[in-house]
Amino acid sequence: MDLKDIQNLIKFVAKSGASEVKLETDDVKITIRTGSDTETTYVQQMPMQAQMPMQQAMQPAPVAAAPTEAAPAEDENSKYITVKSPIIGTFYRKPSPDKPLFVEVGQTIAEGDVLCIIEAMKLFNEIESEVSGKVVKILVDDSSPVEFDQPLFLVDPS
């Protein structure tokens, strides 16, 4: 079989509506599958009585209330500087389990002070403060995974 014969066979199979054709000769094995082999999807509907509570639970009123509550907190936090994670890893608030915490809420820090450690690939990276001020809030729990650019601390620079 040459290339033209194979192309003609593909066209024929596509037009015929067959989902799969296998052709074997002494020197060639060809399997042609078309995209017309669609799986049947079964959709089971809930009875009307069961759907009603589900629709009531998904009303948009609680969703609309959440942004209005978060907006004042966002305005309050805008005066603070956010210290963000420079890497992905596991956040630790102390150098080892038997040592004291690096920083606590209300503590005054200076530029260059170690705020936490982030473990990435068995390497413990000390995260130093880039600003001086007072730690207002710690946004991540100890031993929690953190993402790149995730907020870790809020610092009041005044």
N, C-alpha and C positions, 0 to 999 in steps of 0.2 A: 504494500500500500504506500502510496506517496502522499504528500501533504494535501494535494487537492482532493484526493479520495477521503481523507480524514475530515477535511473541512465540509465536504458535501454530506458526509455521514452525520456530523454535528448538526448541520442545518436541517437534515431530514428528521433527526430525533427531536429537535426543538419544535418543528412543525407538527409532528405526530402527536405530541402531548404526552409521550412516555416520560416517566420520571428518571429511569435509569436503563441503560443498554450496555451489555458487556459483549465484546467481540474478541475471540481468540483465534489466531491462526498459528501456523508453525513458528513464525518469527516475530509476531506482534500480539500484544495484549492491550486492548483498549476498553476503558470503562468511561461512559459518558453519563453524567448526572445533570439534569436540568434543575433550575430553580423553581419549577412548577410543583415540586413535591412539598406541599404545605402541610403543616401539622394542624390537626383539628384542635381548637381551643374550646374547652368547655367552661362556661361561666355559670356559676350557681348563684342564684339570687336569693337574698334573705327574704323571709315572709315580711309583709308590710308592717306587722306589729313590731318586729325586731328592728326594722329600719328606722322607725320614728325616734327611739331614744338615741340612736347613733347620730341622727341629724341634729337633735337638740344638743348633744355634746360637742358638735363641731360648729356651733354658732360663732360668728366673728366677733362678738362683743368682748370676750376676754382677750382676744388678740389685739383689738384696738386699744384696750386699756393698758396693755404692757408698755407700748412706746411712750405714752404720756407719763407713766411712772418713771421710766428710765431717763427721760429728758432732764429733769431737775438734777438727778445724780450726775449726769454727764456734765452739766454746767458747773456743779461743785468741783468735779475732778479736773476741769479744764485749767484751773489755776495751779495744779500740781504737775510735776515732771514725771513722766512714766519711764521707768527703767525696764527695758525689754530684753528678752533672751537673744543673745547673738548666735546661738546654735540650737540644734535639736538634741535633747537628751533627758536625763532625769535630774530634777531639781532637789537639792539638799540645802537645808538651812543651817547645818552645822558640819564641821570638818570630819567628825566621826561620832558614832552614837554616844560615846561617853564625854564628849566635849560640849561646852556651852554654845548657844546659838550665835551666829555672826552678828545679826542685828534683830532688834525687836521694834514693835510699833512704839513711836514716841521717842526713839533714840535719835540723837543728832549724829550725822555722819559727815565725813569730809571727803573731798575728791580723792580717789585712790583707795578708799576703804573697801575691804572685801565684804560683799553683801551676801553671797551664797556660792555654792559650787554646783556646776552642771556636769554630770557624768555623761560622756559620749564615747562609746566604743572603748570602755574600760580606762578612759583618761578622765581625770578629774580636773575641770577647768574652773579656776577661781574667777568669779564675775565681780569686777571692781566698779565702784561708783564713779560716774563721770561728772557728778554734781555734788555740791555740798548742800546740806539741809537737814530736815527732820523727816524720818520715815513715818508716813501717815497710814499706809495700808500695805499689807503683804497679800498679793492677789493669788498666790499659788500655795497649795498645801505641800508639806515636806514629803519627799520621796515620790512626787508626782511627775509624770512625763510632761515635758514642755516642747512647744514647737518653736521654730525660728520666728523671731519678732513678736513673740507672745509677751504681753505685759506681765511683769513680775512684781514690781514695787511701785508705789506712788510716793514721791518725795516732795515735800514743801520746801522750795528754795529760799523762802523768806526767813 
